[in-house]
Amino acid sequence: MPSVRQIRRRIRSVENTAKLTKAMEMVAAAKMRRAQSSVLSARPYATKMQELLSHVAAMPVDNLDDLHPLLRNRPIRNIEIIQVTPDRGMCGGLVGNINRRTGGFILESEASSSIIAVGKKGRDFMVRTSRDVRASFTELGDRPRLSDTTAISWIAMDDFTNEVCDAVFLAYTEFVNTAVQQPIVRQLLPVQPAELPPQDLTGYMYEPRQGRLMGDLIPRIVEMQVFEAILENNASEQSARMIAMRNATDNANDLVRDLTLEANKARQATITGELLDIIGGSLSFE
């Protein structure tokens, strides 16, 4: 049985850990509120842009040359995955969940794959599993801007246009609420056309011409989709970290209570032993 001094030393260590995790919980809570506000503001715009892009892809074109390269389907032999993960850990099972989801998707796919890793945790996982990491982006921070993520989008668009890959997918953790974050993989390129009823499949006249208009519009929409995925992942990360640190603090406080009880028992046993020694000594002199 450990001594009272050893138990008290461990209590102090656990109390210091609880203070640290409590501070990290409070920091994550502040960042979480800001991240949630950003993703909830960007989500309606990104969703509407995705709907617009799907409707455009479903519209018939008179000239195939007017069909934007990012809308063209071809047999899928190579895929590229933009995987968005945190740079840091201590956020519960979030990192493991998105890595398993992406790894499972790669194993299920019959095509060869390459990775654009956004975040250190995803990059390290892909390197450990000997995947082809085409590009890596880290340290985007807690307040990423659209200009910080455009390079990610353009690498994917250039690879698809130049037929380096035949499809591009986004893998990230979708923010559902503070307690729930859902890892998902969805197709980014080529754009999947919406299922429109026949009466809506009406041709439109574009000014300027359709090809030029799509050439300006579609890359902006793709950039917004990647940016929104990064915002979703950031909100999920801060929420998961806050909950993980709260659980760690609660566990540390429970451990302190258990150790305090153990210390009291050890102290009582020590006192009892000393009393028995005193009584035994006094009886020996009688």
SVG drawing of the C-alpha trace seen along z (x, -y; Angstrom):
<svg xmlns="http://www.w3.org/2000/svg" viewBox="-43 -39 52 46">
<polyline fill="none" stroke="black" stroke-width="0.4" points="0.0,0.0 1.5,-3.4 2.3,-5.8 0.3,-8.9 3.1,-11.1 3.0,-9.3 -0.8,-9.5 -0.7,-13.2 1.9,-13.8 -0.3,-12.0 -3.3,-14.1 -1.3,-17.3 -0.3,-16.0 -3.9,-15.1 -5.2,-18.5 -2.7,-20.3 -3.9,-18.2 -7.5,-19.1 -6.6,-22.8 -4.9,-22.4 -7.8,-20.5 -10.3,-23.1 -8.3,-25.9 -8.2,-24.1 -12.0,-23.5 -12.6,-27.2 -10.4,-28.2 -12.0,-25.6 -15.5,-26.8 -14.6,-30.4 -13.2,-29.2 -16.2,-26.8 -18.7,-29.7 -16.8,-31.7 -16.3,-28.6 -20.0,-27.7 -21.0,-31.2 -18.8,-31.1 -20.0,-27.8 -23.7,-28.5 -23.3,-31.8 -21.5,-30.1 -23.6,-27.0 -26.7,-28.5 -24.6,-30.3 -22.5,-27.2 -25.7,-25.0 -27.3,-27.3 -24.2,-27.5 -24.1,-23.7 -27.7,-23.6 -27.0,-26.2 -24.1,-24.2 -26.1,-21.0 -28.9,-22.7 -26.4,-24.2 -24.8,-20.7 -28.3,-19.3 -29.1,-21.8 -28.7,-20.7 -26.1,-22.4 -26.2,-22.9 -22.5,-22.8 -20.3,-20.3 -17.5,-22.9 -19.6,-25.0 -19.6,-22.3 -17.1,-23.3 -14.2,-20.9 -15.2,-20.5 -18.7,-19.2 -17.4,-16.5 -17.8,-12.8 -15.3,-10.2 -14.5,-6.6 -13.0,-6.8 -9.6,-5.2 -7.9,-7.6 -9.5,-9.6 -8.2,-12.4 -9.4,-13.1 -9.2,-16.4 -9.0,-15.2 -9.6,-17.9 -8.4,-17.0 -7.2,-19.0 -3.6,-20.0 -3.7,-19.0 -5.1,-16.2 -6.9,-16.1 -10.3,-16.3 -11.7,-12.8 -12.4,-10.4 -12.8,-13.0 -9.4,-12.4 -9.7,-8.6 -13.3,-8.8 -12.4,-10.8 -9.2,-8.8 -11.2,-5.6 -13.9,-7.0 -11.4,-8.1 -9.3,-4.9 -12.5,-2.8 -13.6,-4.8 -10.1,-4.3 -10.3,-0.5 -13.8,-0.3 -12.8,-2.2 -11.4,-0.2 -9.5,-3.2 -6.1,-4.3 -6.0,-7.3 -4.0,-10.3 -4.5,-12.7 -4.5,-16.4 -4.0,-16.5 -5.4,-19.6 -4.2,-19.2 -1.3,-17.4 -3.3,-14.5 -4.6,-13.4 -1.3,-13.9 0.5,-11.8 -2.1,-9.1 -1.8,-8.9 2.0,-8.9 2.0,-6.0 -0.4,-4.0 1.9,-4.6 -0.7,-6.6 0.2,-9.0 0.1,-12.5 0.1,-14.9 0.0,-18.1 -0.2,-19.1 -1.6,-22.2 -1.2,-22.8 -1.5,-25.6 -4.6,-27.3 -5.5,-28.5 -8.8,-28.8 -10.0,-31.7 -9.3,-30.5 -10.2,-32.9 -11.3,-32.0 -8.0,-33.3 -6.2,-30.8 -7.9,-27.8 -8.0,-28.7 -4.7,-26.9 -6.3,-23.7 -9.2,-24.1 -7.0,-25.0 -4.8,-22.0 -7.8,-19.7 -9.4,-21.6 -6.1,-21.6 -5.6,-17.8 -9.2,-17.1 -8.9,-19.3 -5.5,-17.8 -6.9,-14.3 -4.4,-13.5 -7.5,-12.3 -11.0,-11.4 -13.0,-12.4 -12.3,-14.6 -13.9,-13.9 -14.1,-15.9 -13.5,-14.1 -14.2,-16.1 -16.2,-16.1 -19.6,-17.8 -20.7,-19.8 -24.2,-18.6 -24.3,-20.1 -22.0,-20.5 -22.2,-16.9 -22.4,-15.3 -19.9,-15.5 -20.3,-13.3 -17.4,-12.3 -18.5,-12.3 -17.0,-11.8 -18.8,-13.4 -18.0,-14.0 -16.7,-17.4 -15.8,-16.9 -17.2,-16.3 -20.3,-18.1 -23.2,-15.8 -26.2,-17.1 -29.5,-17.6 -32.5,-15.3 -34.8,-17.9 -38.3,-17.2 -38.6,-17.5 -40.4,-20.9 -37.4,-22.4 -34.9,-21.1 -35.2,-24.3 -32.4,-25.9 -31.4,-29.4 -29.6,-32.2 -26.5,-33.4 -24.8,-36.8 -21.9,-36.5 -21.9,-33.1 -22.5,-30.1 -18.9,-28.8 -17.4,-32.0 -20.0,-32.5 -19.5,-29.0 -15.7,-29.4 -16.0,-32.3 -18.7,-30.9 -17.9,-27.2 -14.4,-27.6 -15.8,-30.2 -18.4,-27.7 -15.8,-24.9 -13.6,-27.2 -16.6,-27.9 -17.4,-24.2 -13.8,-23.5 -13.8,-26.6 -17.2,-25.5 -15.8,-22.0 -12.8,-23.5 -15.2,-25.7 -17.3,-22.6 -14.2,-20.7 -13.0,-23.6 -16.3,-23.9 -16.4,-20.1 -12.8,-20.2 -13.5,-22.9 -16.7,-21.2 -15.0,-17.8 -12.1,-19.3 -14.3,-21.2 -16.3,-18.0 -13.1,-15.9 -11.5,-18.4 -14.7,-18.6 -14.7,-14.8 -11.0,-14.8 -11.6,-17.4 -14.5,-15.4 -12.4,-12.2 -9.5,-14.0 -11.9,-15.4 -13.3,-11.9 -9.8,-10.5 -8.9,-13.2 -11.9,-12.2 -10.9,-8.5 -7.2,-9.3 -8.3,-11.6 -10.3,-8.7 -7.4,-6.4 -5.1,-8.9 -7.4,-9.2 -7.5,-5.4 -3.8,-5.2 -3.4,-8.0 -5.9,-6.2 -4.0,-3.0 -0.8,-4.8 -2.3,-6.4 -3.8,-3.1 -0.4,-1.4 1.4,-4.1 -1.2,-3.8 -0.8,0.0 3.0,-0.5 2.5,-3.0 0.1,-0.7 2.3,2.3 5.3,0.4 3.5,-0.7 2.3,2.8 5.9,4.1 6.9,1.9 4.2,3.2"/>
</svg>
